[in-house]
Amino acid sequence: MKVSWILFWIVCVLEIATFAIISLFLWFREVDATGATQTFELKLINIAVIAAFFIIPFIIQIVWAIVNIMVSKKHAHAQI
């Protein structure tokens, strides 16, 4: 079970770091691939779109955390 928690935290840190790096890239670029100048509103929209895609892995991580907690409690009660 300990391996599952370690993998959970590794995936969690990687996901947060990836989201932060992509968001910073989108925030600091001046012109996108089509040549359009990035305004404040467009930057927020771009980050919101990326956030929408990151919701699916976030939900999977919540389920993974719940399963880890349930299994940890099960093992704790079995050892008593």
PLY file of the C-alpha trace (Angstrom):
ply
format ascii 1.0
element vertex 80
property float x
property float y
property float z
element edge 79
property int vertex1
property int vertex2
end_header
0.00 0.00 0.00
2.89 2.29 0.70
3.92 2.09 -2.98
0.48 3.29 -4.01
0.80 6.39 -1.81
4.28 7.13 -3.14
3.05 6.84 -6.73
0.04 9.00 -5.85
2.24 11.83 -4.60
4.65 11.55 -7.53
1.76 11.81 -10.00
0.24 14.67 -8.00
3.47 16.69 -8.02
4.03 16.01 -11.73
0.49 17.10 -12.58
0.75 20.34 -10.59
4.18 21.11 -12.05
2.96 20.44 -15.60
-0.08 22.67 -15.13
2.07 25.45 -13.65
4.64 25.29 -16.45
2.02 25.29 -19.20
0.13 28.14 -17.51
3.29 30.21 -17.18
4.12 29.58 -20.83
0.64 30.68 -21.89
0.75 33.73 -19.63
4.13 35.07 -20.74
3.87 34.55 -24.49
3.06 37.67 -26.45
1.94 36.11 -29.76
0.38 32.69 -30.34
1.07 30.30 -33.23
-1.42 32.04 -35.53
0.23 35.41 -35.03
-2.55 36.83 -32.85
-1.44 39.16 -30.09
-2.32 37.77 -26.68
-4.47 40.14 -24.65
-5.27 39.71 -20.96
-8.63 38.13 -21.79
-7.14 35.68 -24.30
-4.51 34.62 -21.79
-7.22 33.89 -19.22
-9.24 31.93 -21.78
-6.18 29.88 -22.76
-5.44 29.02 -19.14
-9.12 28.16 -18.52
-9.05 25.73 -21.46
-5.95 24.03 -20.07
-7.58 23.91 -16.62
-10.62 22.21 -18.15
-8.38 19.48 -19.57
-6.65 19.04 -16.20
-9.98 18.44 -14.43
-10.15 14.84 -15.69
-6.79 13.76 -14.16
-7.72 15.70 -11.01
-10.94 13.70 -10.64
-9.01 10.47 -11.21
-6.58 11.51 -8.45
-9.44 12.18 -6.04
-10.81 8.68 -6.67
-7.29 7.26 -6.29
-6.86 9.07 -2.95
-10.22 7.77 -1.69
-9.27 4.21 -2.64
-5.88 4.61 -0.93
-7.55 5.89 2.24
-10.07 3.05 2.28
-7.41 0.39 1.74
-5.14 1.98 4.37
-7.95 1.92 6.94
-8.76 -1.66 6.01
-5.12 -2.69 6.61
-4.99 -0.71 9.85
-8.07 -2.48 11.20
-6.73 -5.86 10.10
-3.48 -5.31 12.04
-5.23 -4.44 15.30
0 1
1 2
2 3
3 4
4 5
5 6
6 7
7 8
8 9
9 10
10 11
11 12
12 13
13 14
14 15
15 16
16 17
17 18
18 19
19 20
20 21
21 22
22 23
23 24
24 25
25 26
26 27
27 28
28 29
29 30
30 31
31 32
32 33
33 34
34 35
35 36
36 37
37 38
38 39
39 40
40 41
41 42
42 43
43 44
44 45
45 46
46 47
47 48
48 49
49 50
50 51
51 52
52 53
53 54
54 55
55 56
56 57
57 58
58 59
59 60
60 61
61 62
62 63
63 64
64 65
65 66
66 67
67 68
68 69
69 70
70 71
71 72
72 73
73 74
74 75
75 76
76 77
77 78
78 79
